[in-house]
Amino acid sequence: MDTRFLKDKKFWFASFLVAWAAALQVHMSWVQKQESFKEKFGNLEQKKEESS
């Protein structure tokens, strides 16, 4: 492997950008799962207030 490739700033910037986009996708998927869980089962704090 050419060592100049690893020293190239464009390579590291592109790698960082791809990793950031993947992390953002995972985060948005997690948030969507949390929202669908709340819609299905409700919020625990709301249920405590309603029962008291």
All heavy atoms as atom14 arrays in JSON, in Angstrom:
{
  "sequence": "MDTRFLKDKKFWFASFLVAWAAALQVHMSWVQKQESFKEKFGNLEQKKEESS",
  "atom14_mask": [
    [1, 1, 1, 1, 1, 1, 1, 1, 0, 0, 0, 0, 0, 0],
    [1, 1, 1, 1, 1, 1, 1, 1, 0, 0, 0, 0, 0, 0],
    [1, 1, 1, 1, 1, 1, 1, 0, 0, 0, 0, 0, 0, 0],
    [1, 1, 1, 1, 1, 1, 1, 1, 1, 1, 1, 0, 0, 0],
    [1, 1, 1, 1, 1, 1, 1, 1, 1, 1, 1, 0, 0, 0],
    [1, 1, 1, 1, 1, 1, 1, 1, 0, 0, 0, 0, 0, 0],
    [1, 1, 1, 1, 1, 1, 1, 1, 1, 0, 0, 0, 0, 0],
    [1, 1, 1, 1, 1, 1, 1, 1, 0, 0, 0, 0, 0, 0],
    [1, 1, 1, 1, 1, 1, 1, 1, 1, 0, 0, 0, 0, 0],
    [1, 1, 1, 1, 1, 1, 1, 1, 1, 0, 0, 0, 0, 0],
    [1, 1, 1, 1, 1, 1, 1, 1, 1, 1, 1, 0, 0, 0],
    [1, 1, 1, 1, 1, 1, 1, 1, 1, 1, 1, 1, 1, 1],
    [1, 1, 1, 1, 1, 1, 1, 1, 1, 1, 1, 0, 0, 0],
    [1, 1, 1, 1, 1, 0, 0, 0, 0, 0, 0, 0, 0, 0],
    [1, 1, 1, 1, 1, 1, 0, 0, 0, 0, 0, 0, 0, 0],
    [1, 1, 1, 1, 1, 1, 1, 1, 1, 1, 1, 0, 0, 0],
    [1, 1, 1, 1, 1, 1, 1, 1, 0, 0, 0, 0, 0, 0],
    [1, 1, 1, 1, 1, 1, 1, 0, 0, 0, 0, 0, 0, 0],
    [1, 1, 1, 1, 1, 0, 0, 0, 0, 0, 0, 0, 0, 0],
    [1, 1, 1, 1, 1, 1, 1, 1, 1, 1, 1, 1, 1, 1],
    [1, 1, 1, 1, 1, 0, 0, 0, 0, 0, 0, 0, 0, 0],
    [1, 1, 1, 1, 1, 0, 0, 0, 0, 0, 0, 0, 0, 0],
    [1, 1, 1, 1, 1, 0, 0, 0, 0, 0, 0, 0, 0, 0],
    [1, 1, 1, 1, 1, 1, 1, 1, 0, 0, 0, 0, 0, 0],
    [1, 1, 1, 1, 1, 1, 1, 1, 1, 0, 0, 0, 0, 0],
    [1, 1, 1, 1, 1, 1, 1, 0, 0, 0, 0, 0, 0, 0],
    [1, 1, 1, 1, 1, 1, 1, 1, 1, 1, 0, 0, 0, 0],
    [1, 1, 1, 1, 1, 1, 1, 1, 0, 0, 0, 0, 0, 0],
    [1, 1, 1, 1, 1, 1, 0, 0, 0, 0, 0, 0, 0, 0],
    [1, 1, 1, 1, 1, 1, 1, 1, 1, 1, 1, 1, 1, 1],
    [1, 1, 1, 1, 1, 1, 1, 0, 0, 0, 0, 0, 0, 0],
    [1, 1, 1, 1, 1, 1, 1, 1, 1, 0, 0, 0, 0, 0],
    [1, 1, 1, 1, 1, 1, 1, 1, 1, 0, 0, 0, 0, 0],
    [1, 1, 1, 1, 1, 1, 1, 1, 1, 0, 0, 0, 0, 0],
    [1, 1, 1, 1, 1, 1, 1, 1, 1, 0, 0, 0, 0, 0],
    [1, 1, 1, 1, 1, 1, 0, 0, 0, 0, 0, 0, 0, 0],
    [1, 1, 1, 1, 1, 1, 1, 1, 1, 1, 1, 0, 0, 0],
    [1, 1, 1, 1, 1, 1, 1, 1, 1, 0, 0, 0, 0, 0],
    [1, 1, 1, 1, 1, 1, 1, 1, 1, 0, 0, 0, 0, 0],
    [1, 1, 1, 1, 1, 1, 1, 1, 1, 0, 0, 0, 0, 0],
    [1, 1, 1, 1, 1, 1, 1, 1, 1, 1, 1, 0, 0, 0],
    [1, 1, 1, 1, 0, 0, 0, 0, 0, 0, 0, 0, 0, 0],
    [1, 1, 1, 1, 1, 1, 1, 1, 0, 0, 0, 0, 0, 0],
    [1, 1, 1, 1, 1, 1, 1, 1, 0, 0, 0, 0, 0, 0],
    [1, 1, 1, 1, 1, 1, 1, 1, 1, 0, 0, 0, 0, 0],
    [1, 1, 1, 1, 1, 1, 1, 1, 1, 0, 0, 0, 0, 0],
    [1, 1, 1, 1, 1, 1, 1, 1, 1, 0, 0, 0, 0, 0],
    [1, 1, 1, 1, 1, 1, 1, 1, 1, 0, 0, 0, 0, 0],
    [1, 1, 1, 1, 1, 1, 1, 1, 1, 0, 0, 0, 0, 0],
    [1, 1, 1, 1, 1, 1, 1, 1, 1, 0, 0, 0, 0, 0],
    [1, 1, 1, 1, 1, 1, 0, 0, 0, 0, 0, 0, 0, 0],
    [1, 1, 1, 1, 1, 1, 0, 0, 0, 0, 0, 0, 0, 0]
  ],
  "atom14_positions": [
    [[0.85, -1.19, 0.0], [0.0, 0.0, 0.0], [0.88, 1.24, 0.0], [1.9, 1.29, 0.68], [-0.92, -0.02, 1.22], [-1.87, 1.12, 1.27], [-2.96, 0.95, 2.7], [-4.45, 1.54, 1.97], [0.0, 0.0, 0.0], [0.0, 0.0, 0.0], [0.0, 0.0, 0.0], [0.0, 0.0, 0.0], [0.0, 0.0, 0.0], [0.0, 0.0, 0.0]],
    [[0.47, 2.22, -0.72], [1.23, 3.45, -0.82], [1.07, 4.26, 0.45], [-0.04, 4.55, 0.89], [0.73, 4.24, -2.04], [1.68, 5.36, -2.41], [2.74, 5.48, -1.79], [1.34, 6.1, -3.35], [0.0, 0.0, 0.0], [0.0, 0.0, 0.0], [0.0, 0.0, 0.0], [0.0, 0.0, 0.0], [0.0, 0.0, 0.0], [0.0, 0.0, 0.0]],
    [[2.17, 4.65, 1.09], [2.09, 5.4, 2.35], [1.61, 6.83, 2.14], [1.09, 7.44, 3.06], [3.45, 5.42, 3.05], [4.43, 5.98, 2.19], [3.87, 4.03, 3.46], [0.0, 0.0, 0.0], [0.0, 0.0, 0.0], [0.0, 0.0, 0.0], [0.0, 0.0, 0.0], [0.0, 0.0, 0.0], [0.0, 0.0, 0.0], [0.0, 0.0, 0.0]],
    [[1.77, 7.36, 0.92], [1.28, 8.72, 0.66], [-0.24, 8.78, 0.79], [-0.79, 9.8, 1.17], [1.69, 9.18, -0.74], [3.16, 9.52, -0.84], [3.52, 9.95, -2.24], [3.51, 8.75, -3.09], [3.22, 8.75, -4.38], [2.92, 9.85, -5.0], [3.24, 7.62, -5.07], [0.0, 0.0, 0.0], [0.0, 0.0, 0.0], [0.0, 0.0, 0.0]],
    [[-0.89, 7.66, 0.5], [-2.35, 7.61, 0.57], [-2.83, 7.84, 2.01], [-3.8, 8.55, 2.25], [-2.85, 6.26, 0.05], [-4.34, 6.14, 0.01], [-5.09, 6.92, -0.85], [-5.0, 5.24, 0.84], [-6.47, 6.82, -0.89], [-6.38, 5.13, 0.81], [-7.11, 5.92, -0.06], [0.0, 0.0, 0.0], [0.0, 0.0, 0.0], [0.0, 0.0, 0.0]],
    [[-2.12, 7.25, 2.98], [-2.52, 7.4, 4.38], [-2.23, 8.8, 4.91], [-2.83, 9.23, 5.89], [-1.8, 6.36, 5.25], [-2.23, 4.92, 4.99], [-1.4, 3.97, 5.84], [-3.7, 4.73, 5.28], [0.0, 0.0, 0.0], [0.0, 0.0, 0.0], [0.0, 0.0, 0.0], [0.0, 0.0, 0.0], [0.0, 0.0, 0.0], [0.0, 0.0, 0.0]],
    [[-1.3, 9.49, 4.29], [-0.98, 10.86, 4.73], [-1.87, 11.9, 4.07], [-1.86, 13.06, 4.47], [0.49, 11.17, 4.41], [1.46, 10.33, 5.22], [2.89, 10.65, 4.84], [3.84, 9.76, 5.59], [5.23, 9.97, 5.18], [0.0, 0.0, 0.0], [0.0, 0.0, 0.0], [0.0, 0.0, 0.0], [0.0, 0.0, 0.0], [0.0, 0.0, 0.0]],
    [[-2.66, 11.49, 3.09], [-3.5, 12.43, 2.34], [-4.64, 12.93, 3.22], [-5.41, 12.15, 3.79], [-4.04, 11.72, 1.11], [-4.7, 12.67, 0.14], [-4.62, 13.9, 0.35], [-5.29, 12.19, -0.84], [0.0, 0.0, 0.0], [0.0, 0.0, 0.0], [0.0, 0.0, 0.0], [0.0, 0.0, 0.0], [0.0, 0.0, 0.0], [0.0, 0.0, 0.0]],
    [[-4.77, 14.23, 3.33], [-5.82, 14.83, 4.17], [-7.21, 14.57, 3.61], [-8.17, 14.43, 4.36], [-5.57, 16.33, 4.33], [-4.37, 16.64, 5.18], [-4.15, 18.12, 5.33], [-2.9, 18.38, 6.14], [-2.58, 19.8, 6.22], [0.0, 0.0, 0.0], [0.0, 0.0, 0.0], [0.0, 0.0, 0.0], [0.0, 0.0, 0.0], [0.0, 0.0, 0.0]],
    [[-7.32, 14.51, 2.3], [-8.63, 14.24, 1.68], [-9.14, 12.87, 2.08], [-10.34, 12.68, 2.31], [-8.53, 14.34, 0.16], [-8.31, 15.73, -0.35], [-8.2, 15.72, -1.86], [-7.83, 17.09, -2.39], [-7.63, 17.06, -3.84], [0.0, 0.0, 0.0], [0.0, 0.0, 0.0], [0.0, 0.0, 0.0], [0.0, 0.0, 0.0], [0.0, 0.0, 0.0]],
    [[-8.23, 11.88, 2.15], [-8.62, 10.53, 2.56], [-9.18, 10.55, 3.97], [-10.22, 9.95, 4.25], [-7.4, 9.6, 2.48], [-7.61, 8.29, 3.16], [-8.4, 7.31, 2.59], [-7.01, 8.03, 4.39], [-8.58, 6.09, 3.22], [-7.19, 6.82, 5.02], [-7.99, 5.85, 4.44], [0.0, 0.0, 0.0], [0.0, 0.0, 0.0], [0.0, 0.0, 0.0]],
    [[-8.5, 11.23, 4.9], [-8.96, 11.25, 6.29], [-10.25, 12.05, 6.44], [-11.12, 11.69, 7.22], [-7.86, 11.82, 7.21], [-6.73, 10.85, 7.33], [-5.47, 11.01, 6.85], [-6.77, 9.55, 7.94], [-4.71, 9.89, 7.13], [-5.5, 8.99, 7.8], [-7.77, 8.82, 8.59], [-5.19, 7.71, 8.3], [-7.46, 7.56, 9.09], [-6.19, 7.02, 8.93]],
    [[-10.38, 13.12, 5.68], [-11.61, 13.9, 5.73], [-12.79, 13.08, 5.22], [-13.86, 13.07, 5.82], [-11.47, 15.2, 4.91], [-12.72, 16.02, 4.91], [-13.09, 16.74, 6.03], [-13.53, 16.06, 3.78], [-14.25, 17.5, 6.05], [-14.7, 16.81, 3.79], [-15.05, 17.53, 4.92], [0.0, 0.0, 0.0], [0.0, 0.0, 0.0], [0.0, 0.0, 0.0]],
    [[-12.58, 12.36, 4.11], [-13.65, 11.53, 3.55], [-14.0, 10.4, 4.52], [-15.18, 10.08, 4.71], [-13.22, 10.96, 2.2], [0.0, 0.0, 0.0], [0.0, 0.0, 0.0], [0.0, 0.0, 0.0], [0.0, 0.0, 0.0], [0.0, 0.0, 0.0], [0.0, 0.0, 0.0], [0.0, 0.0, 0.0], [0.0, 0.0, 0.0], [0.0, 0.0, 0.0]],
    [[-13.0, 9.8, 5.15], [-13.25, 8.74, 6.12], [-14.04, 9.26, 7.3], [-14.98, 8.61, 7.78], [-11.93, 8.15, 6.61], [-11.22, 7.58, 5.56], [0.0, 0.0, 0.0], [0.0, 0.0, 0.0], [0.0, 0.0, 0.0], [0.0, 0.0, 0.0], [0.0, 0.0, 0.0], [0.0, 0.0, 0.0], [0.0, 0.0, 0.0], [0.0, 0.0, 0.0]],
    [[-13.67, 10.44, 7.79], [-14.4, 11.05, 8.9], [-15.83, 11.35, 8.5], [-16.77, 11.11, 9.27], [-13.69, 12.33, 9.35], [-14.47, 13.11, 10.37], [-14.5, 12.7, 11.69], [-15.2, 14.23, 9.99], [-15.23, 13.4, 12.63], [-15.93, 14.94, 10.93], [-15.94, 14.53, 12.25], [0.0, 0.0, 0.0], [0.0, 0.0, 0.0], [0.0, 0.0, 0.0]],
    [[-16.02, 11.86, 7.31], [-17.36, 12.21, 6.84], [-18.24, 10.96, 6.73], [-19.42, 10.99, 7.14], [-17.26, 12.91, 5.48], [-18.49, 13.65, 5.0], [-18.85, 14.76, 5.97], [-18.25, 14.21, 3.62], [0.0, 0.0, 0.0], [0.0, 0.0, 0.0], [0.0, 0.0, 0.0], [0.0, 0.0, 0.0], [0.0, 0.0, 0.0], [0.0, 0.0, 0.0]],
    [[-17.71, 9.87, 6.23], [-18.47, 8.63, 6.12], [-18.82, 8.1, 7.5], [-19.95, 7.68, 7.75], [-17.68, 7.59, 5.29], [-18.3, 6.22, 5.42], [-17.6, 8.01, 3.84], [0.0, 0.0, 0.0], [0.0, 0.0, 0.0], [0.0, 0.0, 0.0], [0.0, 0.0, 0.0], [0.0, 0.0, 0.0], [0.0, 0.0, 0.0], [0.0, 0.0, 0.0]],
    [[-17.86, 8.14, 8.42], [-18.12, 7.66, 9.79], [-19.16, 8.53, 10.48], [-20.04, 8.02, 11.2], [-16.81, 7.65, 10.58], [0.0, 0.0, 0.0], [0.0, 0.0, 0.0], [0.0, 0.0, 0.0], [0.0, 0.0, 0.0], [0.0, 0.0, 0.0], [0.0, 0.0, 0.0], [0.0, 0.0, 0.0], [0.0, 0.0, 0.0], [0.0, 0.0, 0.0]],
    [[-19.09, 9.84, 10.27], [-20.07, 10.75, 10.89], [-21.47, 10.49, 10.33], [-22.45, 10.46, 11.08], [-19.65, 12.2, 10.62], [-20.61, 13.18, 11.16], [-20.73, 13.62, 12.44], [-21.65, 13.86, 10.41], [-21.76, 14.52, 12.54], [-22.34, 14.69, 11.33], [-22.03, 13.85, 9.07], [-23.39, 15.49, 10.93], [-23.08, 14.65, 8.69], [-23.75, 15.46, 9.59]],
    [[-21.56, 10.29, 9.03], [-22.86, 10.03, 8.41], [-23.45, 8.71, 8.93], [-24.65, 8.61, 9.18], [-22.73, 10.0, 6.89], [0.0, 0.0, 0.0], [0.0, 0.0, 0.0], [0.0, 0.0, 0.0], [0.0, 0.0, 0.0], [0.0, 0.0, 0.0], [0.0, 0.0, 0.0], [0.0, 0.0, 0.0], [0.0, 0.0, 0.0], [0.0, 0.0, 0.0]],
    [[-22.6, 7.71, 9.09], [-23.08, 6.42, 9.61], [-23.56, 6.57, 11.05], [-24.6, 6.02, 11.43], [-21.97, 5.38, 9.52], [0.0, 0.0, 0.0], [0.0, 0.0, 0.0], [0.0, 0.0, 0.0], [0.0, 0.0, 0.0], [0.0, 0.0, 0.0], [0.0, 0.0, 0.0], [0.0, 0.0, 0.0], [0.0, 0.0, 0.0], [0.0, 0.0, 0.0]],
    [[-22.82, 7.31, 11.86], [-23.22, 7.53, 13.25], [-24.53, 8.31, 13.32], [-25.39, 8.02, 14.16], [-22.12, 8.28, 14.0], [0.0, 0.0, 0.0], [0.0, 0.0, 0.0], [0.0, 0.0, 0.0], [0.0, 0.0, 0.0], [0.0, 0.0, 0.0], [0.0, 0.0, 0.0], [0.0, 0.0, 0.0], [0.0, 0.0, 0.0], [0.0, 0.0, 0.0]],
    [[-24.7, 9.27, 12.45], [-25.94, 10.05, 12.41], [-27.12, 9.15, 12.03], [-28.2, 9.25, 12.61], [-25.81, 11.2, 11.43], [-27.01, 12.15, 11.34], [-27.23, 12.86, 12.65], [-26.79, 13.16, 10.22], [0.0, 0.0, 0.0], [0.0, 0.0, 0.0], [0.0, 0.0, 0.0], [0.0, 0.0, 0.0], [0.0, 0.0, 0.0], [0.0, 0.0, 0.0]],
    [[-26.91, 8.27, 11.09], [-27.96, 7.34, 10.66], [-28.38, 6.42, 11.82], [-29.56, 6.2, 12.05], [-27.46, 6.52, 9.47], [-28.51, 5.61, 8.89], [-29.58, 6.37, 8.13], [-29.33, 7.43, 7.6], [-30.77, 5.83, 8.11], [0.0, 0.0, 0.0], [0.0, 0.0, 0.0], [0.0, 0.0, 0.0], [0.0, 0.0, 0.0], [0.0, 0.0, 0.0]],
    [[-27.39, 5.91, 12.55], [-27.68, 5.04, 13.69], [-28.43, 5.81, 14.77], [-29.39, 5.31, 15.36], [-26.37, 4.43, 14.25], [-26.6, 3.75, 15.58], [-25.78, 3.45, 13.25], [0.0, 0.0, 0.0], [0.0, 0.0, 0.0], [0.0, 0.0, 0.0], [0.0, 0.0, 0.0], [0.0, 0.0, 0.0], [0.0, 0.0, 0.0], [0.0, 0.0, 0.0]],
    [[-28.01, 7.04, 15.03], [-28.67, 7.86, 16.04], [-30.12, 8.15, 15.66], [-31.01, 8.04, 16.5], [-27.9, 9.17, 16.22], [-28.6, 10.15, 17.12], [-28.71, 9.94, 18.47], [-29.23, 11.3, 16.85], [-29.4, 10.95, 19.0], [-29.72, 11.78, 18.03], [0.0, 0.0, 0.0], [0.0, 0.0, 0.0], [0.0, 0.0, 0.0], [0.0, 0.0, 0.0]],
    [[-30.36, 8.5, 14.4], [-31.72, 8.8, 13.97], [-32.6, 7.56, 14.03], [-33.78, 7.64, 14.39], [-31.71, 9.38, 12.55], [-31.04, 10.73, 12.45], [-31.74, 11.97, 13.57], [-33.31, 12.26, 12.8], [0.0, 0.0, 0.0], [0.0, 0.0, 0.0], [0.0, 0.0, 0.0], [0.0, 0.0, 0.0], [0.0, 0.0, 0.0], [0.0, 0.0, 0.0]],
    [[-32.03, 6.41, 13.72], [-32.78, 5.16, 13.82], [-33.14, 4.87, 15.27], [-34.27, 4.46, 15.58], [-31.93, 4.02, 13.25], [-32.57, 2.79, 13.45], [0.0, 0.0, 0.0], [0.0, 0.0, 0.0], [0.0, 0.0, 0.0], [0.0, 0.0, 0.0], [0.0, 0.0, 0.0], [0.0, 0.0, 0.0], [0.0, 0.0, 0.0], [0.0, 0.0, 0.0]],
    [[-32.2, 5.12, 16.19], [-32.45, 4.91, 17.62], [-33.55, 5.85, 18.12], [-34.45, 5.44, 18.85], [-31.16, 5.11, 18.39], [-31.31, 4.88, 19.86], [-31.34, 3.67, 20.49], [-31.46, 5.87, 20.87], [-31.49, 3.86, 21.85], [-31.57, 5.2, 22.1], [-31.5, 7.27, 20.85], [-31.74, 5.88, 23.31], [-31.66, 7.94, 22.05], [-31.77, 7.24, 23.26]],
    [[-33.5, 7.11, 17.71], [-34.52, 8.08, 18.12], [-35.89, 7.66, 17.6], [-36.89, 7.74, 18.32], [-34.15, 9.5, 17.61], [-35.32, 10.46, 17.76], [-32.94, 10.02, 18.37], [0.0, 0.0, 0.0], [0.0, 0.0, 0.0], [0.0, 0.0, 0.0], [0.0, 0.0, 0.0], [0.0, 0.0, 0.0], [0.0, 0.0, 0.0], [0.0, 0.0, 0.0]],
    [[-35.94, 7.17, 16.37], [-37.21, 6.73, 15.8], [-37.78, 5.55, 16.58], [-38.97, 5.47, 16.84], [-37.01, 6.36, 14.34], [-38.29, 6.09, 13.59], [-38.06, 5.8, 12.13], [-36.94, 5.45, 11.73], [-39.08, 5.95, 11.33], [0.0, 0.0, 0.0], [0.0, 0.0, 0.0], [0.0, 0.0, 0.0], [0.0, 0.0, 0.0], [0.0, 0.0, 0.0]],
    [[-36.91, 4.63, 16.99], [-37.37, 3.49, 17.8], [-37.9, 3.95, 19.14], [-38.89, 3.43, 19.64], [-36.23, 2.5, 18.0], [-35.92, 1.68, 16.79], [-34.8, 0.69, 17.07], [-34.44, -0.06, 15.82], [-33.32, -0.99, 16.04], [0.0, 0.0, 0.0], [0.0, 0.0, 0.0], [0.0, 0.0, 0.0], [0.0, 0.0, 0.0], [0.0, 0.0, 0.0]],
    [[-37.24, 4.94, 19.74], [-37.7, 5.47, 21.02], [-39.09, 6.11, 20.88], [-39.95, 5.93, 21.72], [-36.71, 6.51, 21.55], [-35.36, 5.94, 21.9], [-35.42, 4.99, 23.06], [-36.06, 5.26, 24.06], [-34.77, 3.86, 22.93], [0.0, 0.0, 0.0], [0.0, 0.0, 0.0], [0.0, 0.0, 0.0], [0.0, 0.0, 0.0], [0.0, 0.0, 0.0]],
    [[-39.28, 6.86, 19.8], [-40.56, 7.52, 19.57], [-41.67, 6.51, 19.34], [-42.77, 6.65, 19.86], [-40.46, 8.48, 18.38], [-39.62, 9.7, 18.66], [-40.18, 10.56, 19.78], [-41.41, 10.77, 19.83], [-39.39, 11.03, 20.61], [0.0, 0.0, 0.0], [0.0, 0.0, 0.0], [0.0, 0.0, 0.0], [0.0, 0.0, 0.0], [0.0, 0.0, 0.0]],
    [[-41.39, 5.47, 18.55], [-42.42, 4.46, 18.29], [-42.75, 3.69, 19.56], [-43.9, 3.3, 19.79], [-42.0, 3.52, 17.17], [-40.89, 2.76, 17.55], [0.0, 0.0, 0.0], [0.0, 0.0, 0.0], [0.0, 0.0, 0.0], [0.0, 0.0, 0.0], [0.0, 0.0, 0.0], [0.0, 0.0, 0.0], [0.0, 0.0, 0.0], [0.0, 0.0, 0.0]],
    [[-41.76, 3.48, 20.42], [-42.0, 2.81, 21.7], [-42.92, 3.67, 22.58], [-43.86, 3.17, 23.19], [-40.68, 2.56, 22.42], [-40.83, 1.84, 23.73], [-40.89, 0.47, 23.76], [-40.9, 2.55, 24.91], [-41.03, -0.21, 24.97], [-41.04, 1.89, 26.12], [-41.1, 0.51, 26.15], [0.0, 0.0, 0.0], [0.0, 0.0, 0.0], [0.0, 0.0, 0.0]],
    [[-42.66, 4.98, 22.61], [-43.5, 5.88, 23.41], [-44.93, 5.91, 22.88], [-45.88, 5.98, 23.65], [-42.91, 7.29, 23.41], [-41.72, 7.44, 24.32], [-41.23, 8.87, 24.31], [-39.98, 9.03, 25.13], [-39.46, 10.4, 25.08], [0.0, 0.0, 0.0], [0.0, 0.0, 0.0], [0.0, 0.0, 0.0], [0.0, 0.0, 0.0], [0.0, 0.0, 0.0]],
    [[-45.08, 5.89, 21.55], [-46.43, 5.89, 20.96], [-47.18, 4.62, 21.31], [-48.38, 4.64, 21.56], [-46.34, 6.04, 19.44], [-45.98, 7.43, 18.99], [-45.85, 7.51, 17.48], [-46.3, 6.57, 16.78], [-45.29, 8.5, 16.99], [0.0, 0.0, 0.0], [0.0, 0.0, 0.0], [0.0, 0.0, 0.0], [0.0, 0.0, 0.0], [0.0, 0.0, 0.0]],
    [[-46.46, 3.5, 21.33], [-47.1, 2.22, 21.58], [-47.43, 2.03, 23.06], [-48.53, 1.58, 23.41], [-46.2, 1.09, 21.1], [-46.84, -0.27, 21.13], [-45.95, -1.31, 20.46], [-46.65, -2.65, 20.42], [-45.83, -3.67, 19.77], [0.0, 0.0, 0.0], [0.0, 0.0, 0.0], [0.0, 0.0, 0.0], [0.0, 0.0, 0.0], [0.0, 0.0, 0.0]],
    [[-46.5, 2.35, 23.94], [-46.66, 2.06, 25.36], [-46.9, 3.29, 26.23], [-47.19, 3.16, 27.4], [-45.43, 1.32, 25.88], [-45.25, -0.02, 25.25], [-44.24, -0.22, 24.32], [-46.08, -1.08, 25.57], [-44.06, -1.46, 23.73], [-45.91, -2.32, 24.98], [-44.9, -2.51, 24.05], [0.0, 0.0, 0.0], [0.0, 0.0, 0.0], [0.0, 0.0, 0.0]],
    [[-46.75, 4.48, 25.68], [-46.93, 5.7, 26.46], [-45.7, 6.02, 27.28], [-44.74, 5.26, 27.34], [0.0, 0.0, 0.0], [0.0, 0.0, 0.0], [0.0, 0.0, 0.0], [0.0, 0.0, 0.0], [0.0, 0.0, 0.0], [0.0, 0.0, 0.0], [0.0, 0.0, 0.0], [0.0, 0.0, 0.0], [0.0, 0.0, 0.0], [0.0, 0.0, 0.0]],
    [[-45.74, 7.16, 27.92], [-44.63, 7.61, 28.73], [-44.86, 7.16, 30.18], [-45.96, 7.26, 30.7], [-44.55, 9.14, 28.65], [-43.21, 9.66, 29.09], [-42.42, 8.92, 29.68], [-42.95, 10.92, 28.81], [0.0, 0.0, 0.0], [0.0, 0.0, 0.0], [0.0, 0.0, 0.0], [0.0, 0.0, 0.0], [0.0, 0.0, 0.0], [0.0, 0.0, 0.0]],
    [[-43.84, 6.67, 30.83], [-43.99, 6.15, 32.2], [-44.41, 7.25, 33.17], [-45.2, 7.01, 34.07], [-42.68, 5.51, 32.67], [-42.31, 4.21, 31.97], [-40.97, 3.71, 32.49], [-43.37, 3.16, 32.21], [0.0, 0.0, 0.0], [0.0, 0.0, 0.0], [0.0, 0.0, 0.0], [0.0, 0.0, 0.0], [0.0, 0.0, 0.0], [0.0, 0.0, 0.0]],
    [[-43.88, 8.47, 33.0], [-44.26, 9.56, 33.9], [-45.74, 9.9, 33.76], [-46.43, 10.17, 34.74], [-43.42, 10.82, 33.63], [-42.01, 10.74, 34.15], [-41.04, 10.31, 33.07], [-41.34, 10.53, 31.88], [-39.99, 9.75, 33.42], [0.0, 0.0, 0.0], [0.0, 0.0, 0.0], [0.0, 0.0, 0.0], [0.0, 0.0, 0.0], [0.0, 0.0, 0.0]],
    [[-46.27, 9.85, 32.54], [-47.69, 10.14, 32.33], [-48.56, 9.07, 33.01], [-49.56, 9.4, 33.62], [-48.01, 10.17, 30.84], [-47.48, 11.38, 30.12], [-47.74, 11.31, 28.63], [-48.1, 10.26, 28.1], [-47.54, 12.43, 27.96], [0.0, 0.0, 0.0], [0.0, 0.0, 0.0], [0.0, 0.0, 0.0], [0.0, 0.0, 0.0], [0.0, 0.0, 0.0]],
    [[-48.16, 7.84, 32.93], [-48.95, 6.76, 33.55], [-48.95, 6.89, 35.07], [-49.94, 6.62, 35.72], [-48.4, 5.41, 33.12], [-48.72, 5.09, 31.7], [-48.41, 3.67, 31.35], [-48.84, 3.4, 29.92], [-48.84, 2.01, 29.57], [0.0, 0.0, 0.0], [0.0, 0.0, 0.0], [0.0, 0.0, 0.0], [0.0, 0.0, 0.0], [0.0, 0.0, 0.0]],
    [[-47.83, 7.31, 35.66], [-47.77, 7.49, 37.12], [-48.71, 8.61, 37.55], [-49.38, 8.51, 38.55], [-46.34, 7.8, 37.56], [-45.41, 6.61, 37.51], [-44.01, 7.01, 37.93], [-43.06, 5.84, 37.78], [-41.68, 6.23, 38.08], [0.0, 0.0, 0.0], [0.0, 0.0, 0.0], [0.0, 0.0, 0.0], [0.0, 0.0, 0.0], [0.0, 0.0, 0.0]],
    [[-48.72, 9.7, 36.79], [-49.59, 10.84, 37.12], [-51.06, 10.46, 36.98], [-51.9, 10.86, 37.78], [-49.27, 12.03, 36.24], [-47.92, 12.67, 36.53], [-47.55, 13.73, 35.51], [-48.37, 14.0, 34.61], [-46.45, 14.29, 35.62], [0.0, 0.0, 0.0], [0.0, 0.0, 0.0], [0.0, 0.0, 0.0], [0.0, 0.0, 0.0], [0.0, 0.0, 0.0]],
    [[-51.4, 9.7, 35.95], [-52.8, 9.31, 35.71], [-53.29, 8.37, 36.79], [-54.45, 8.43, 37.21], [-52.93, 8.65, 34.34], [-52.74, 9.61, 33.18], [-52.69, 8.89, 31.84], [-52.82, 7.66, 31.84], [-52.48, 9.56, 30.82], [0.0, 0.0, 0.0], [0.0, 0.0, 0.0], [0.0, 0.0, 0.0], [0.0, 0.0, 0.0], [0.0, 0.0, 0.0]],
    [[-52.42, 7.48, 37.29], [-52.87, 6.49, 38.27], [-52.99, 7.08, 39.67], [-53.68, 6.54, 40.51], [-51.91, 5.3, 38.29], [-50.64, 5.73, 38.7], [0.0, 0.0, 0.0], [0.0, 0.0, 0.0], [0.0, 0.0, 0.0], [0.0, 0.0, 0.0], [0.0, 0.0, 0.0], [0.0, 0.0, 0.0], [0.0, 0.0, 0.0], [0.0, 0.0, 0.0]],
    [[-52.32, 8.21, 39.94], [-52.38, 8.78, 41.3], [-53.49, 9.8, 41.46], [-54.26, 10.09, 40.64], [-51.06, 9.43, 41.67], [-50.69, 10.39, 40.72], [0.0, 0.0, 0.0], [0.0, 0.0, 0.0], [0.0, 0.0, 0.0], [0.0, 0.0, 0.0], [0.0, 0.0, 0.0], [0.0, 0.0, 0.0], [0.0, 0.0, 0.0], [0.0, 0.0, 0.0]]
  ]
}
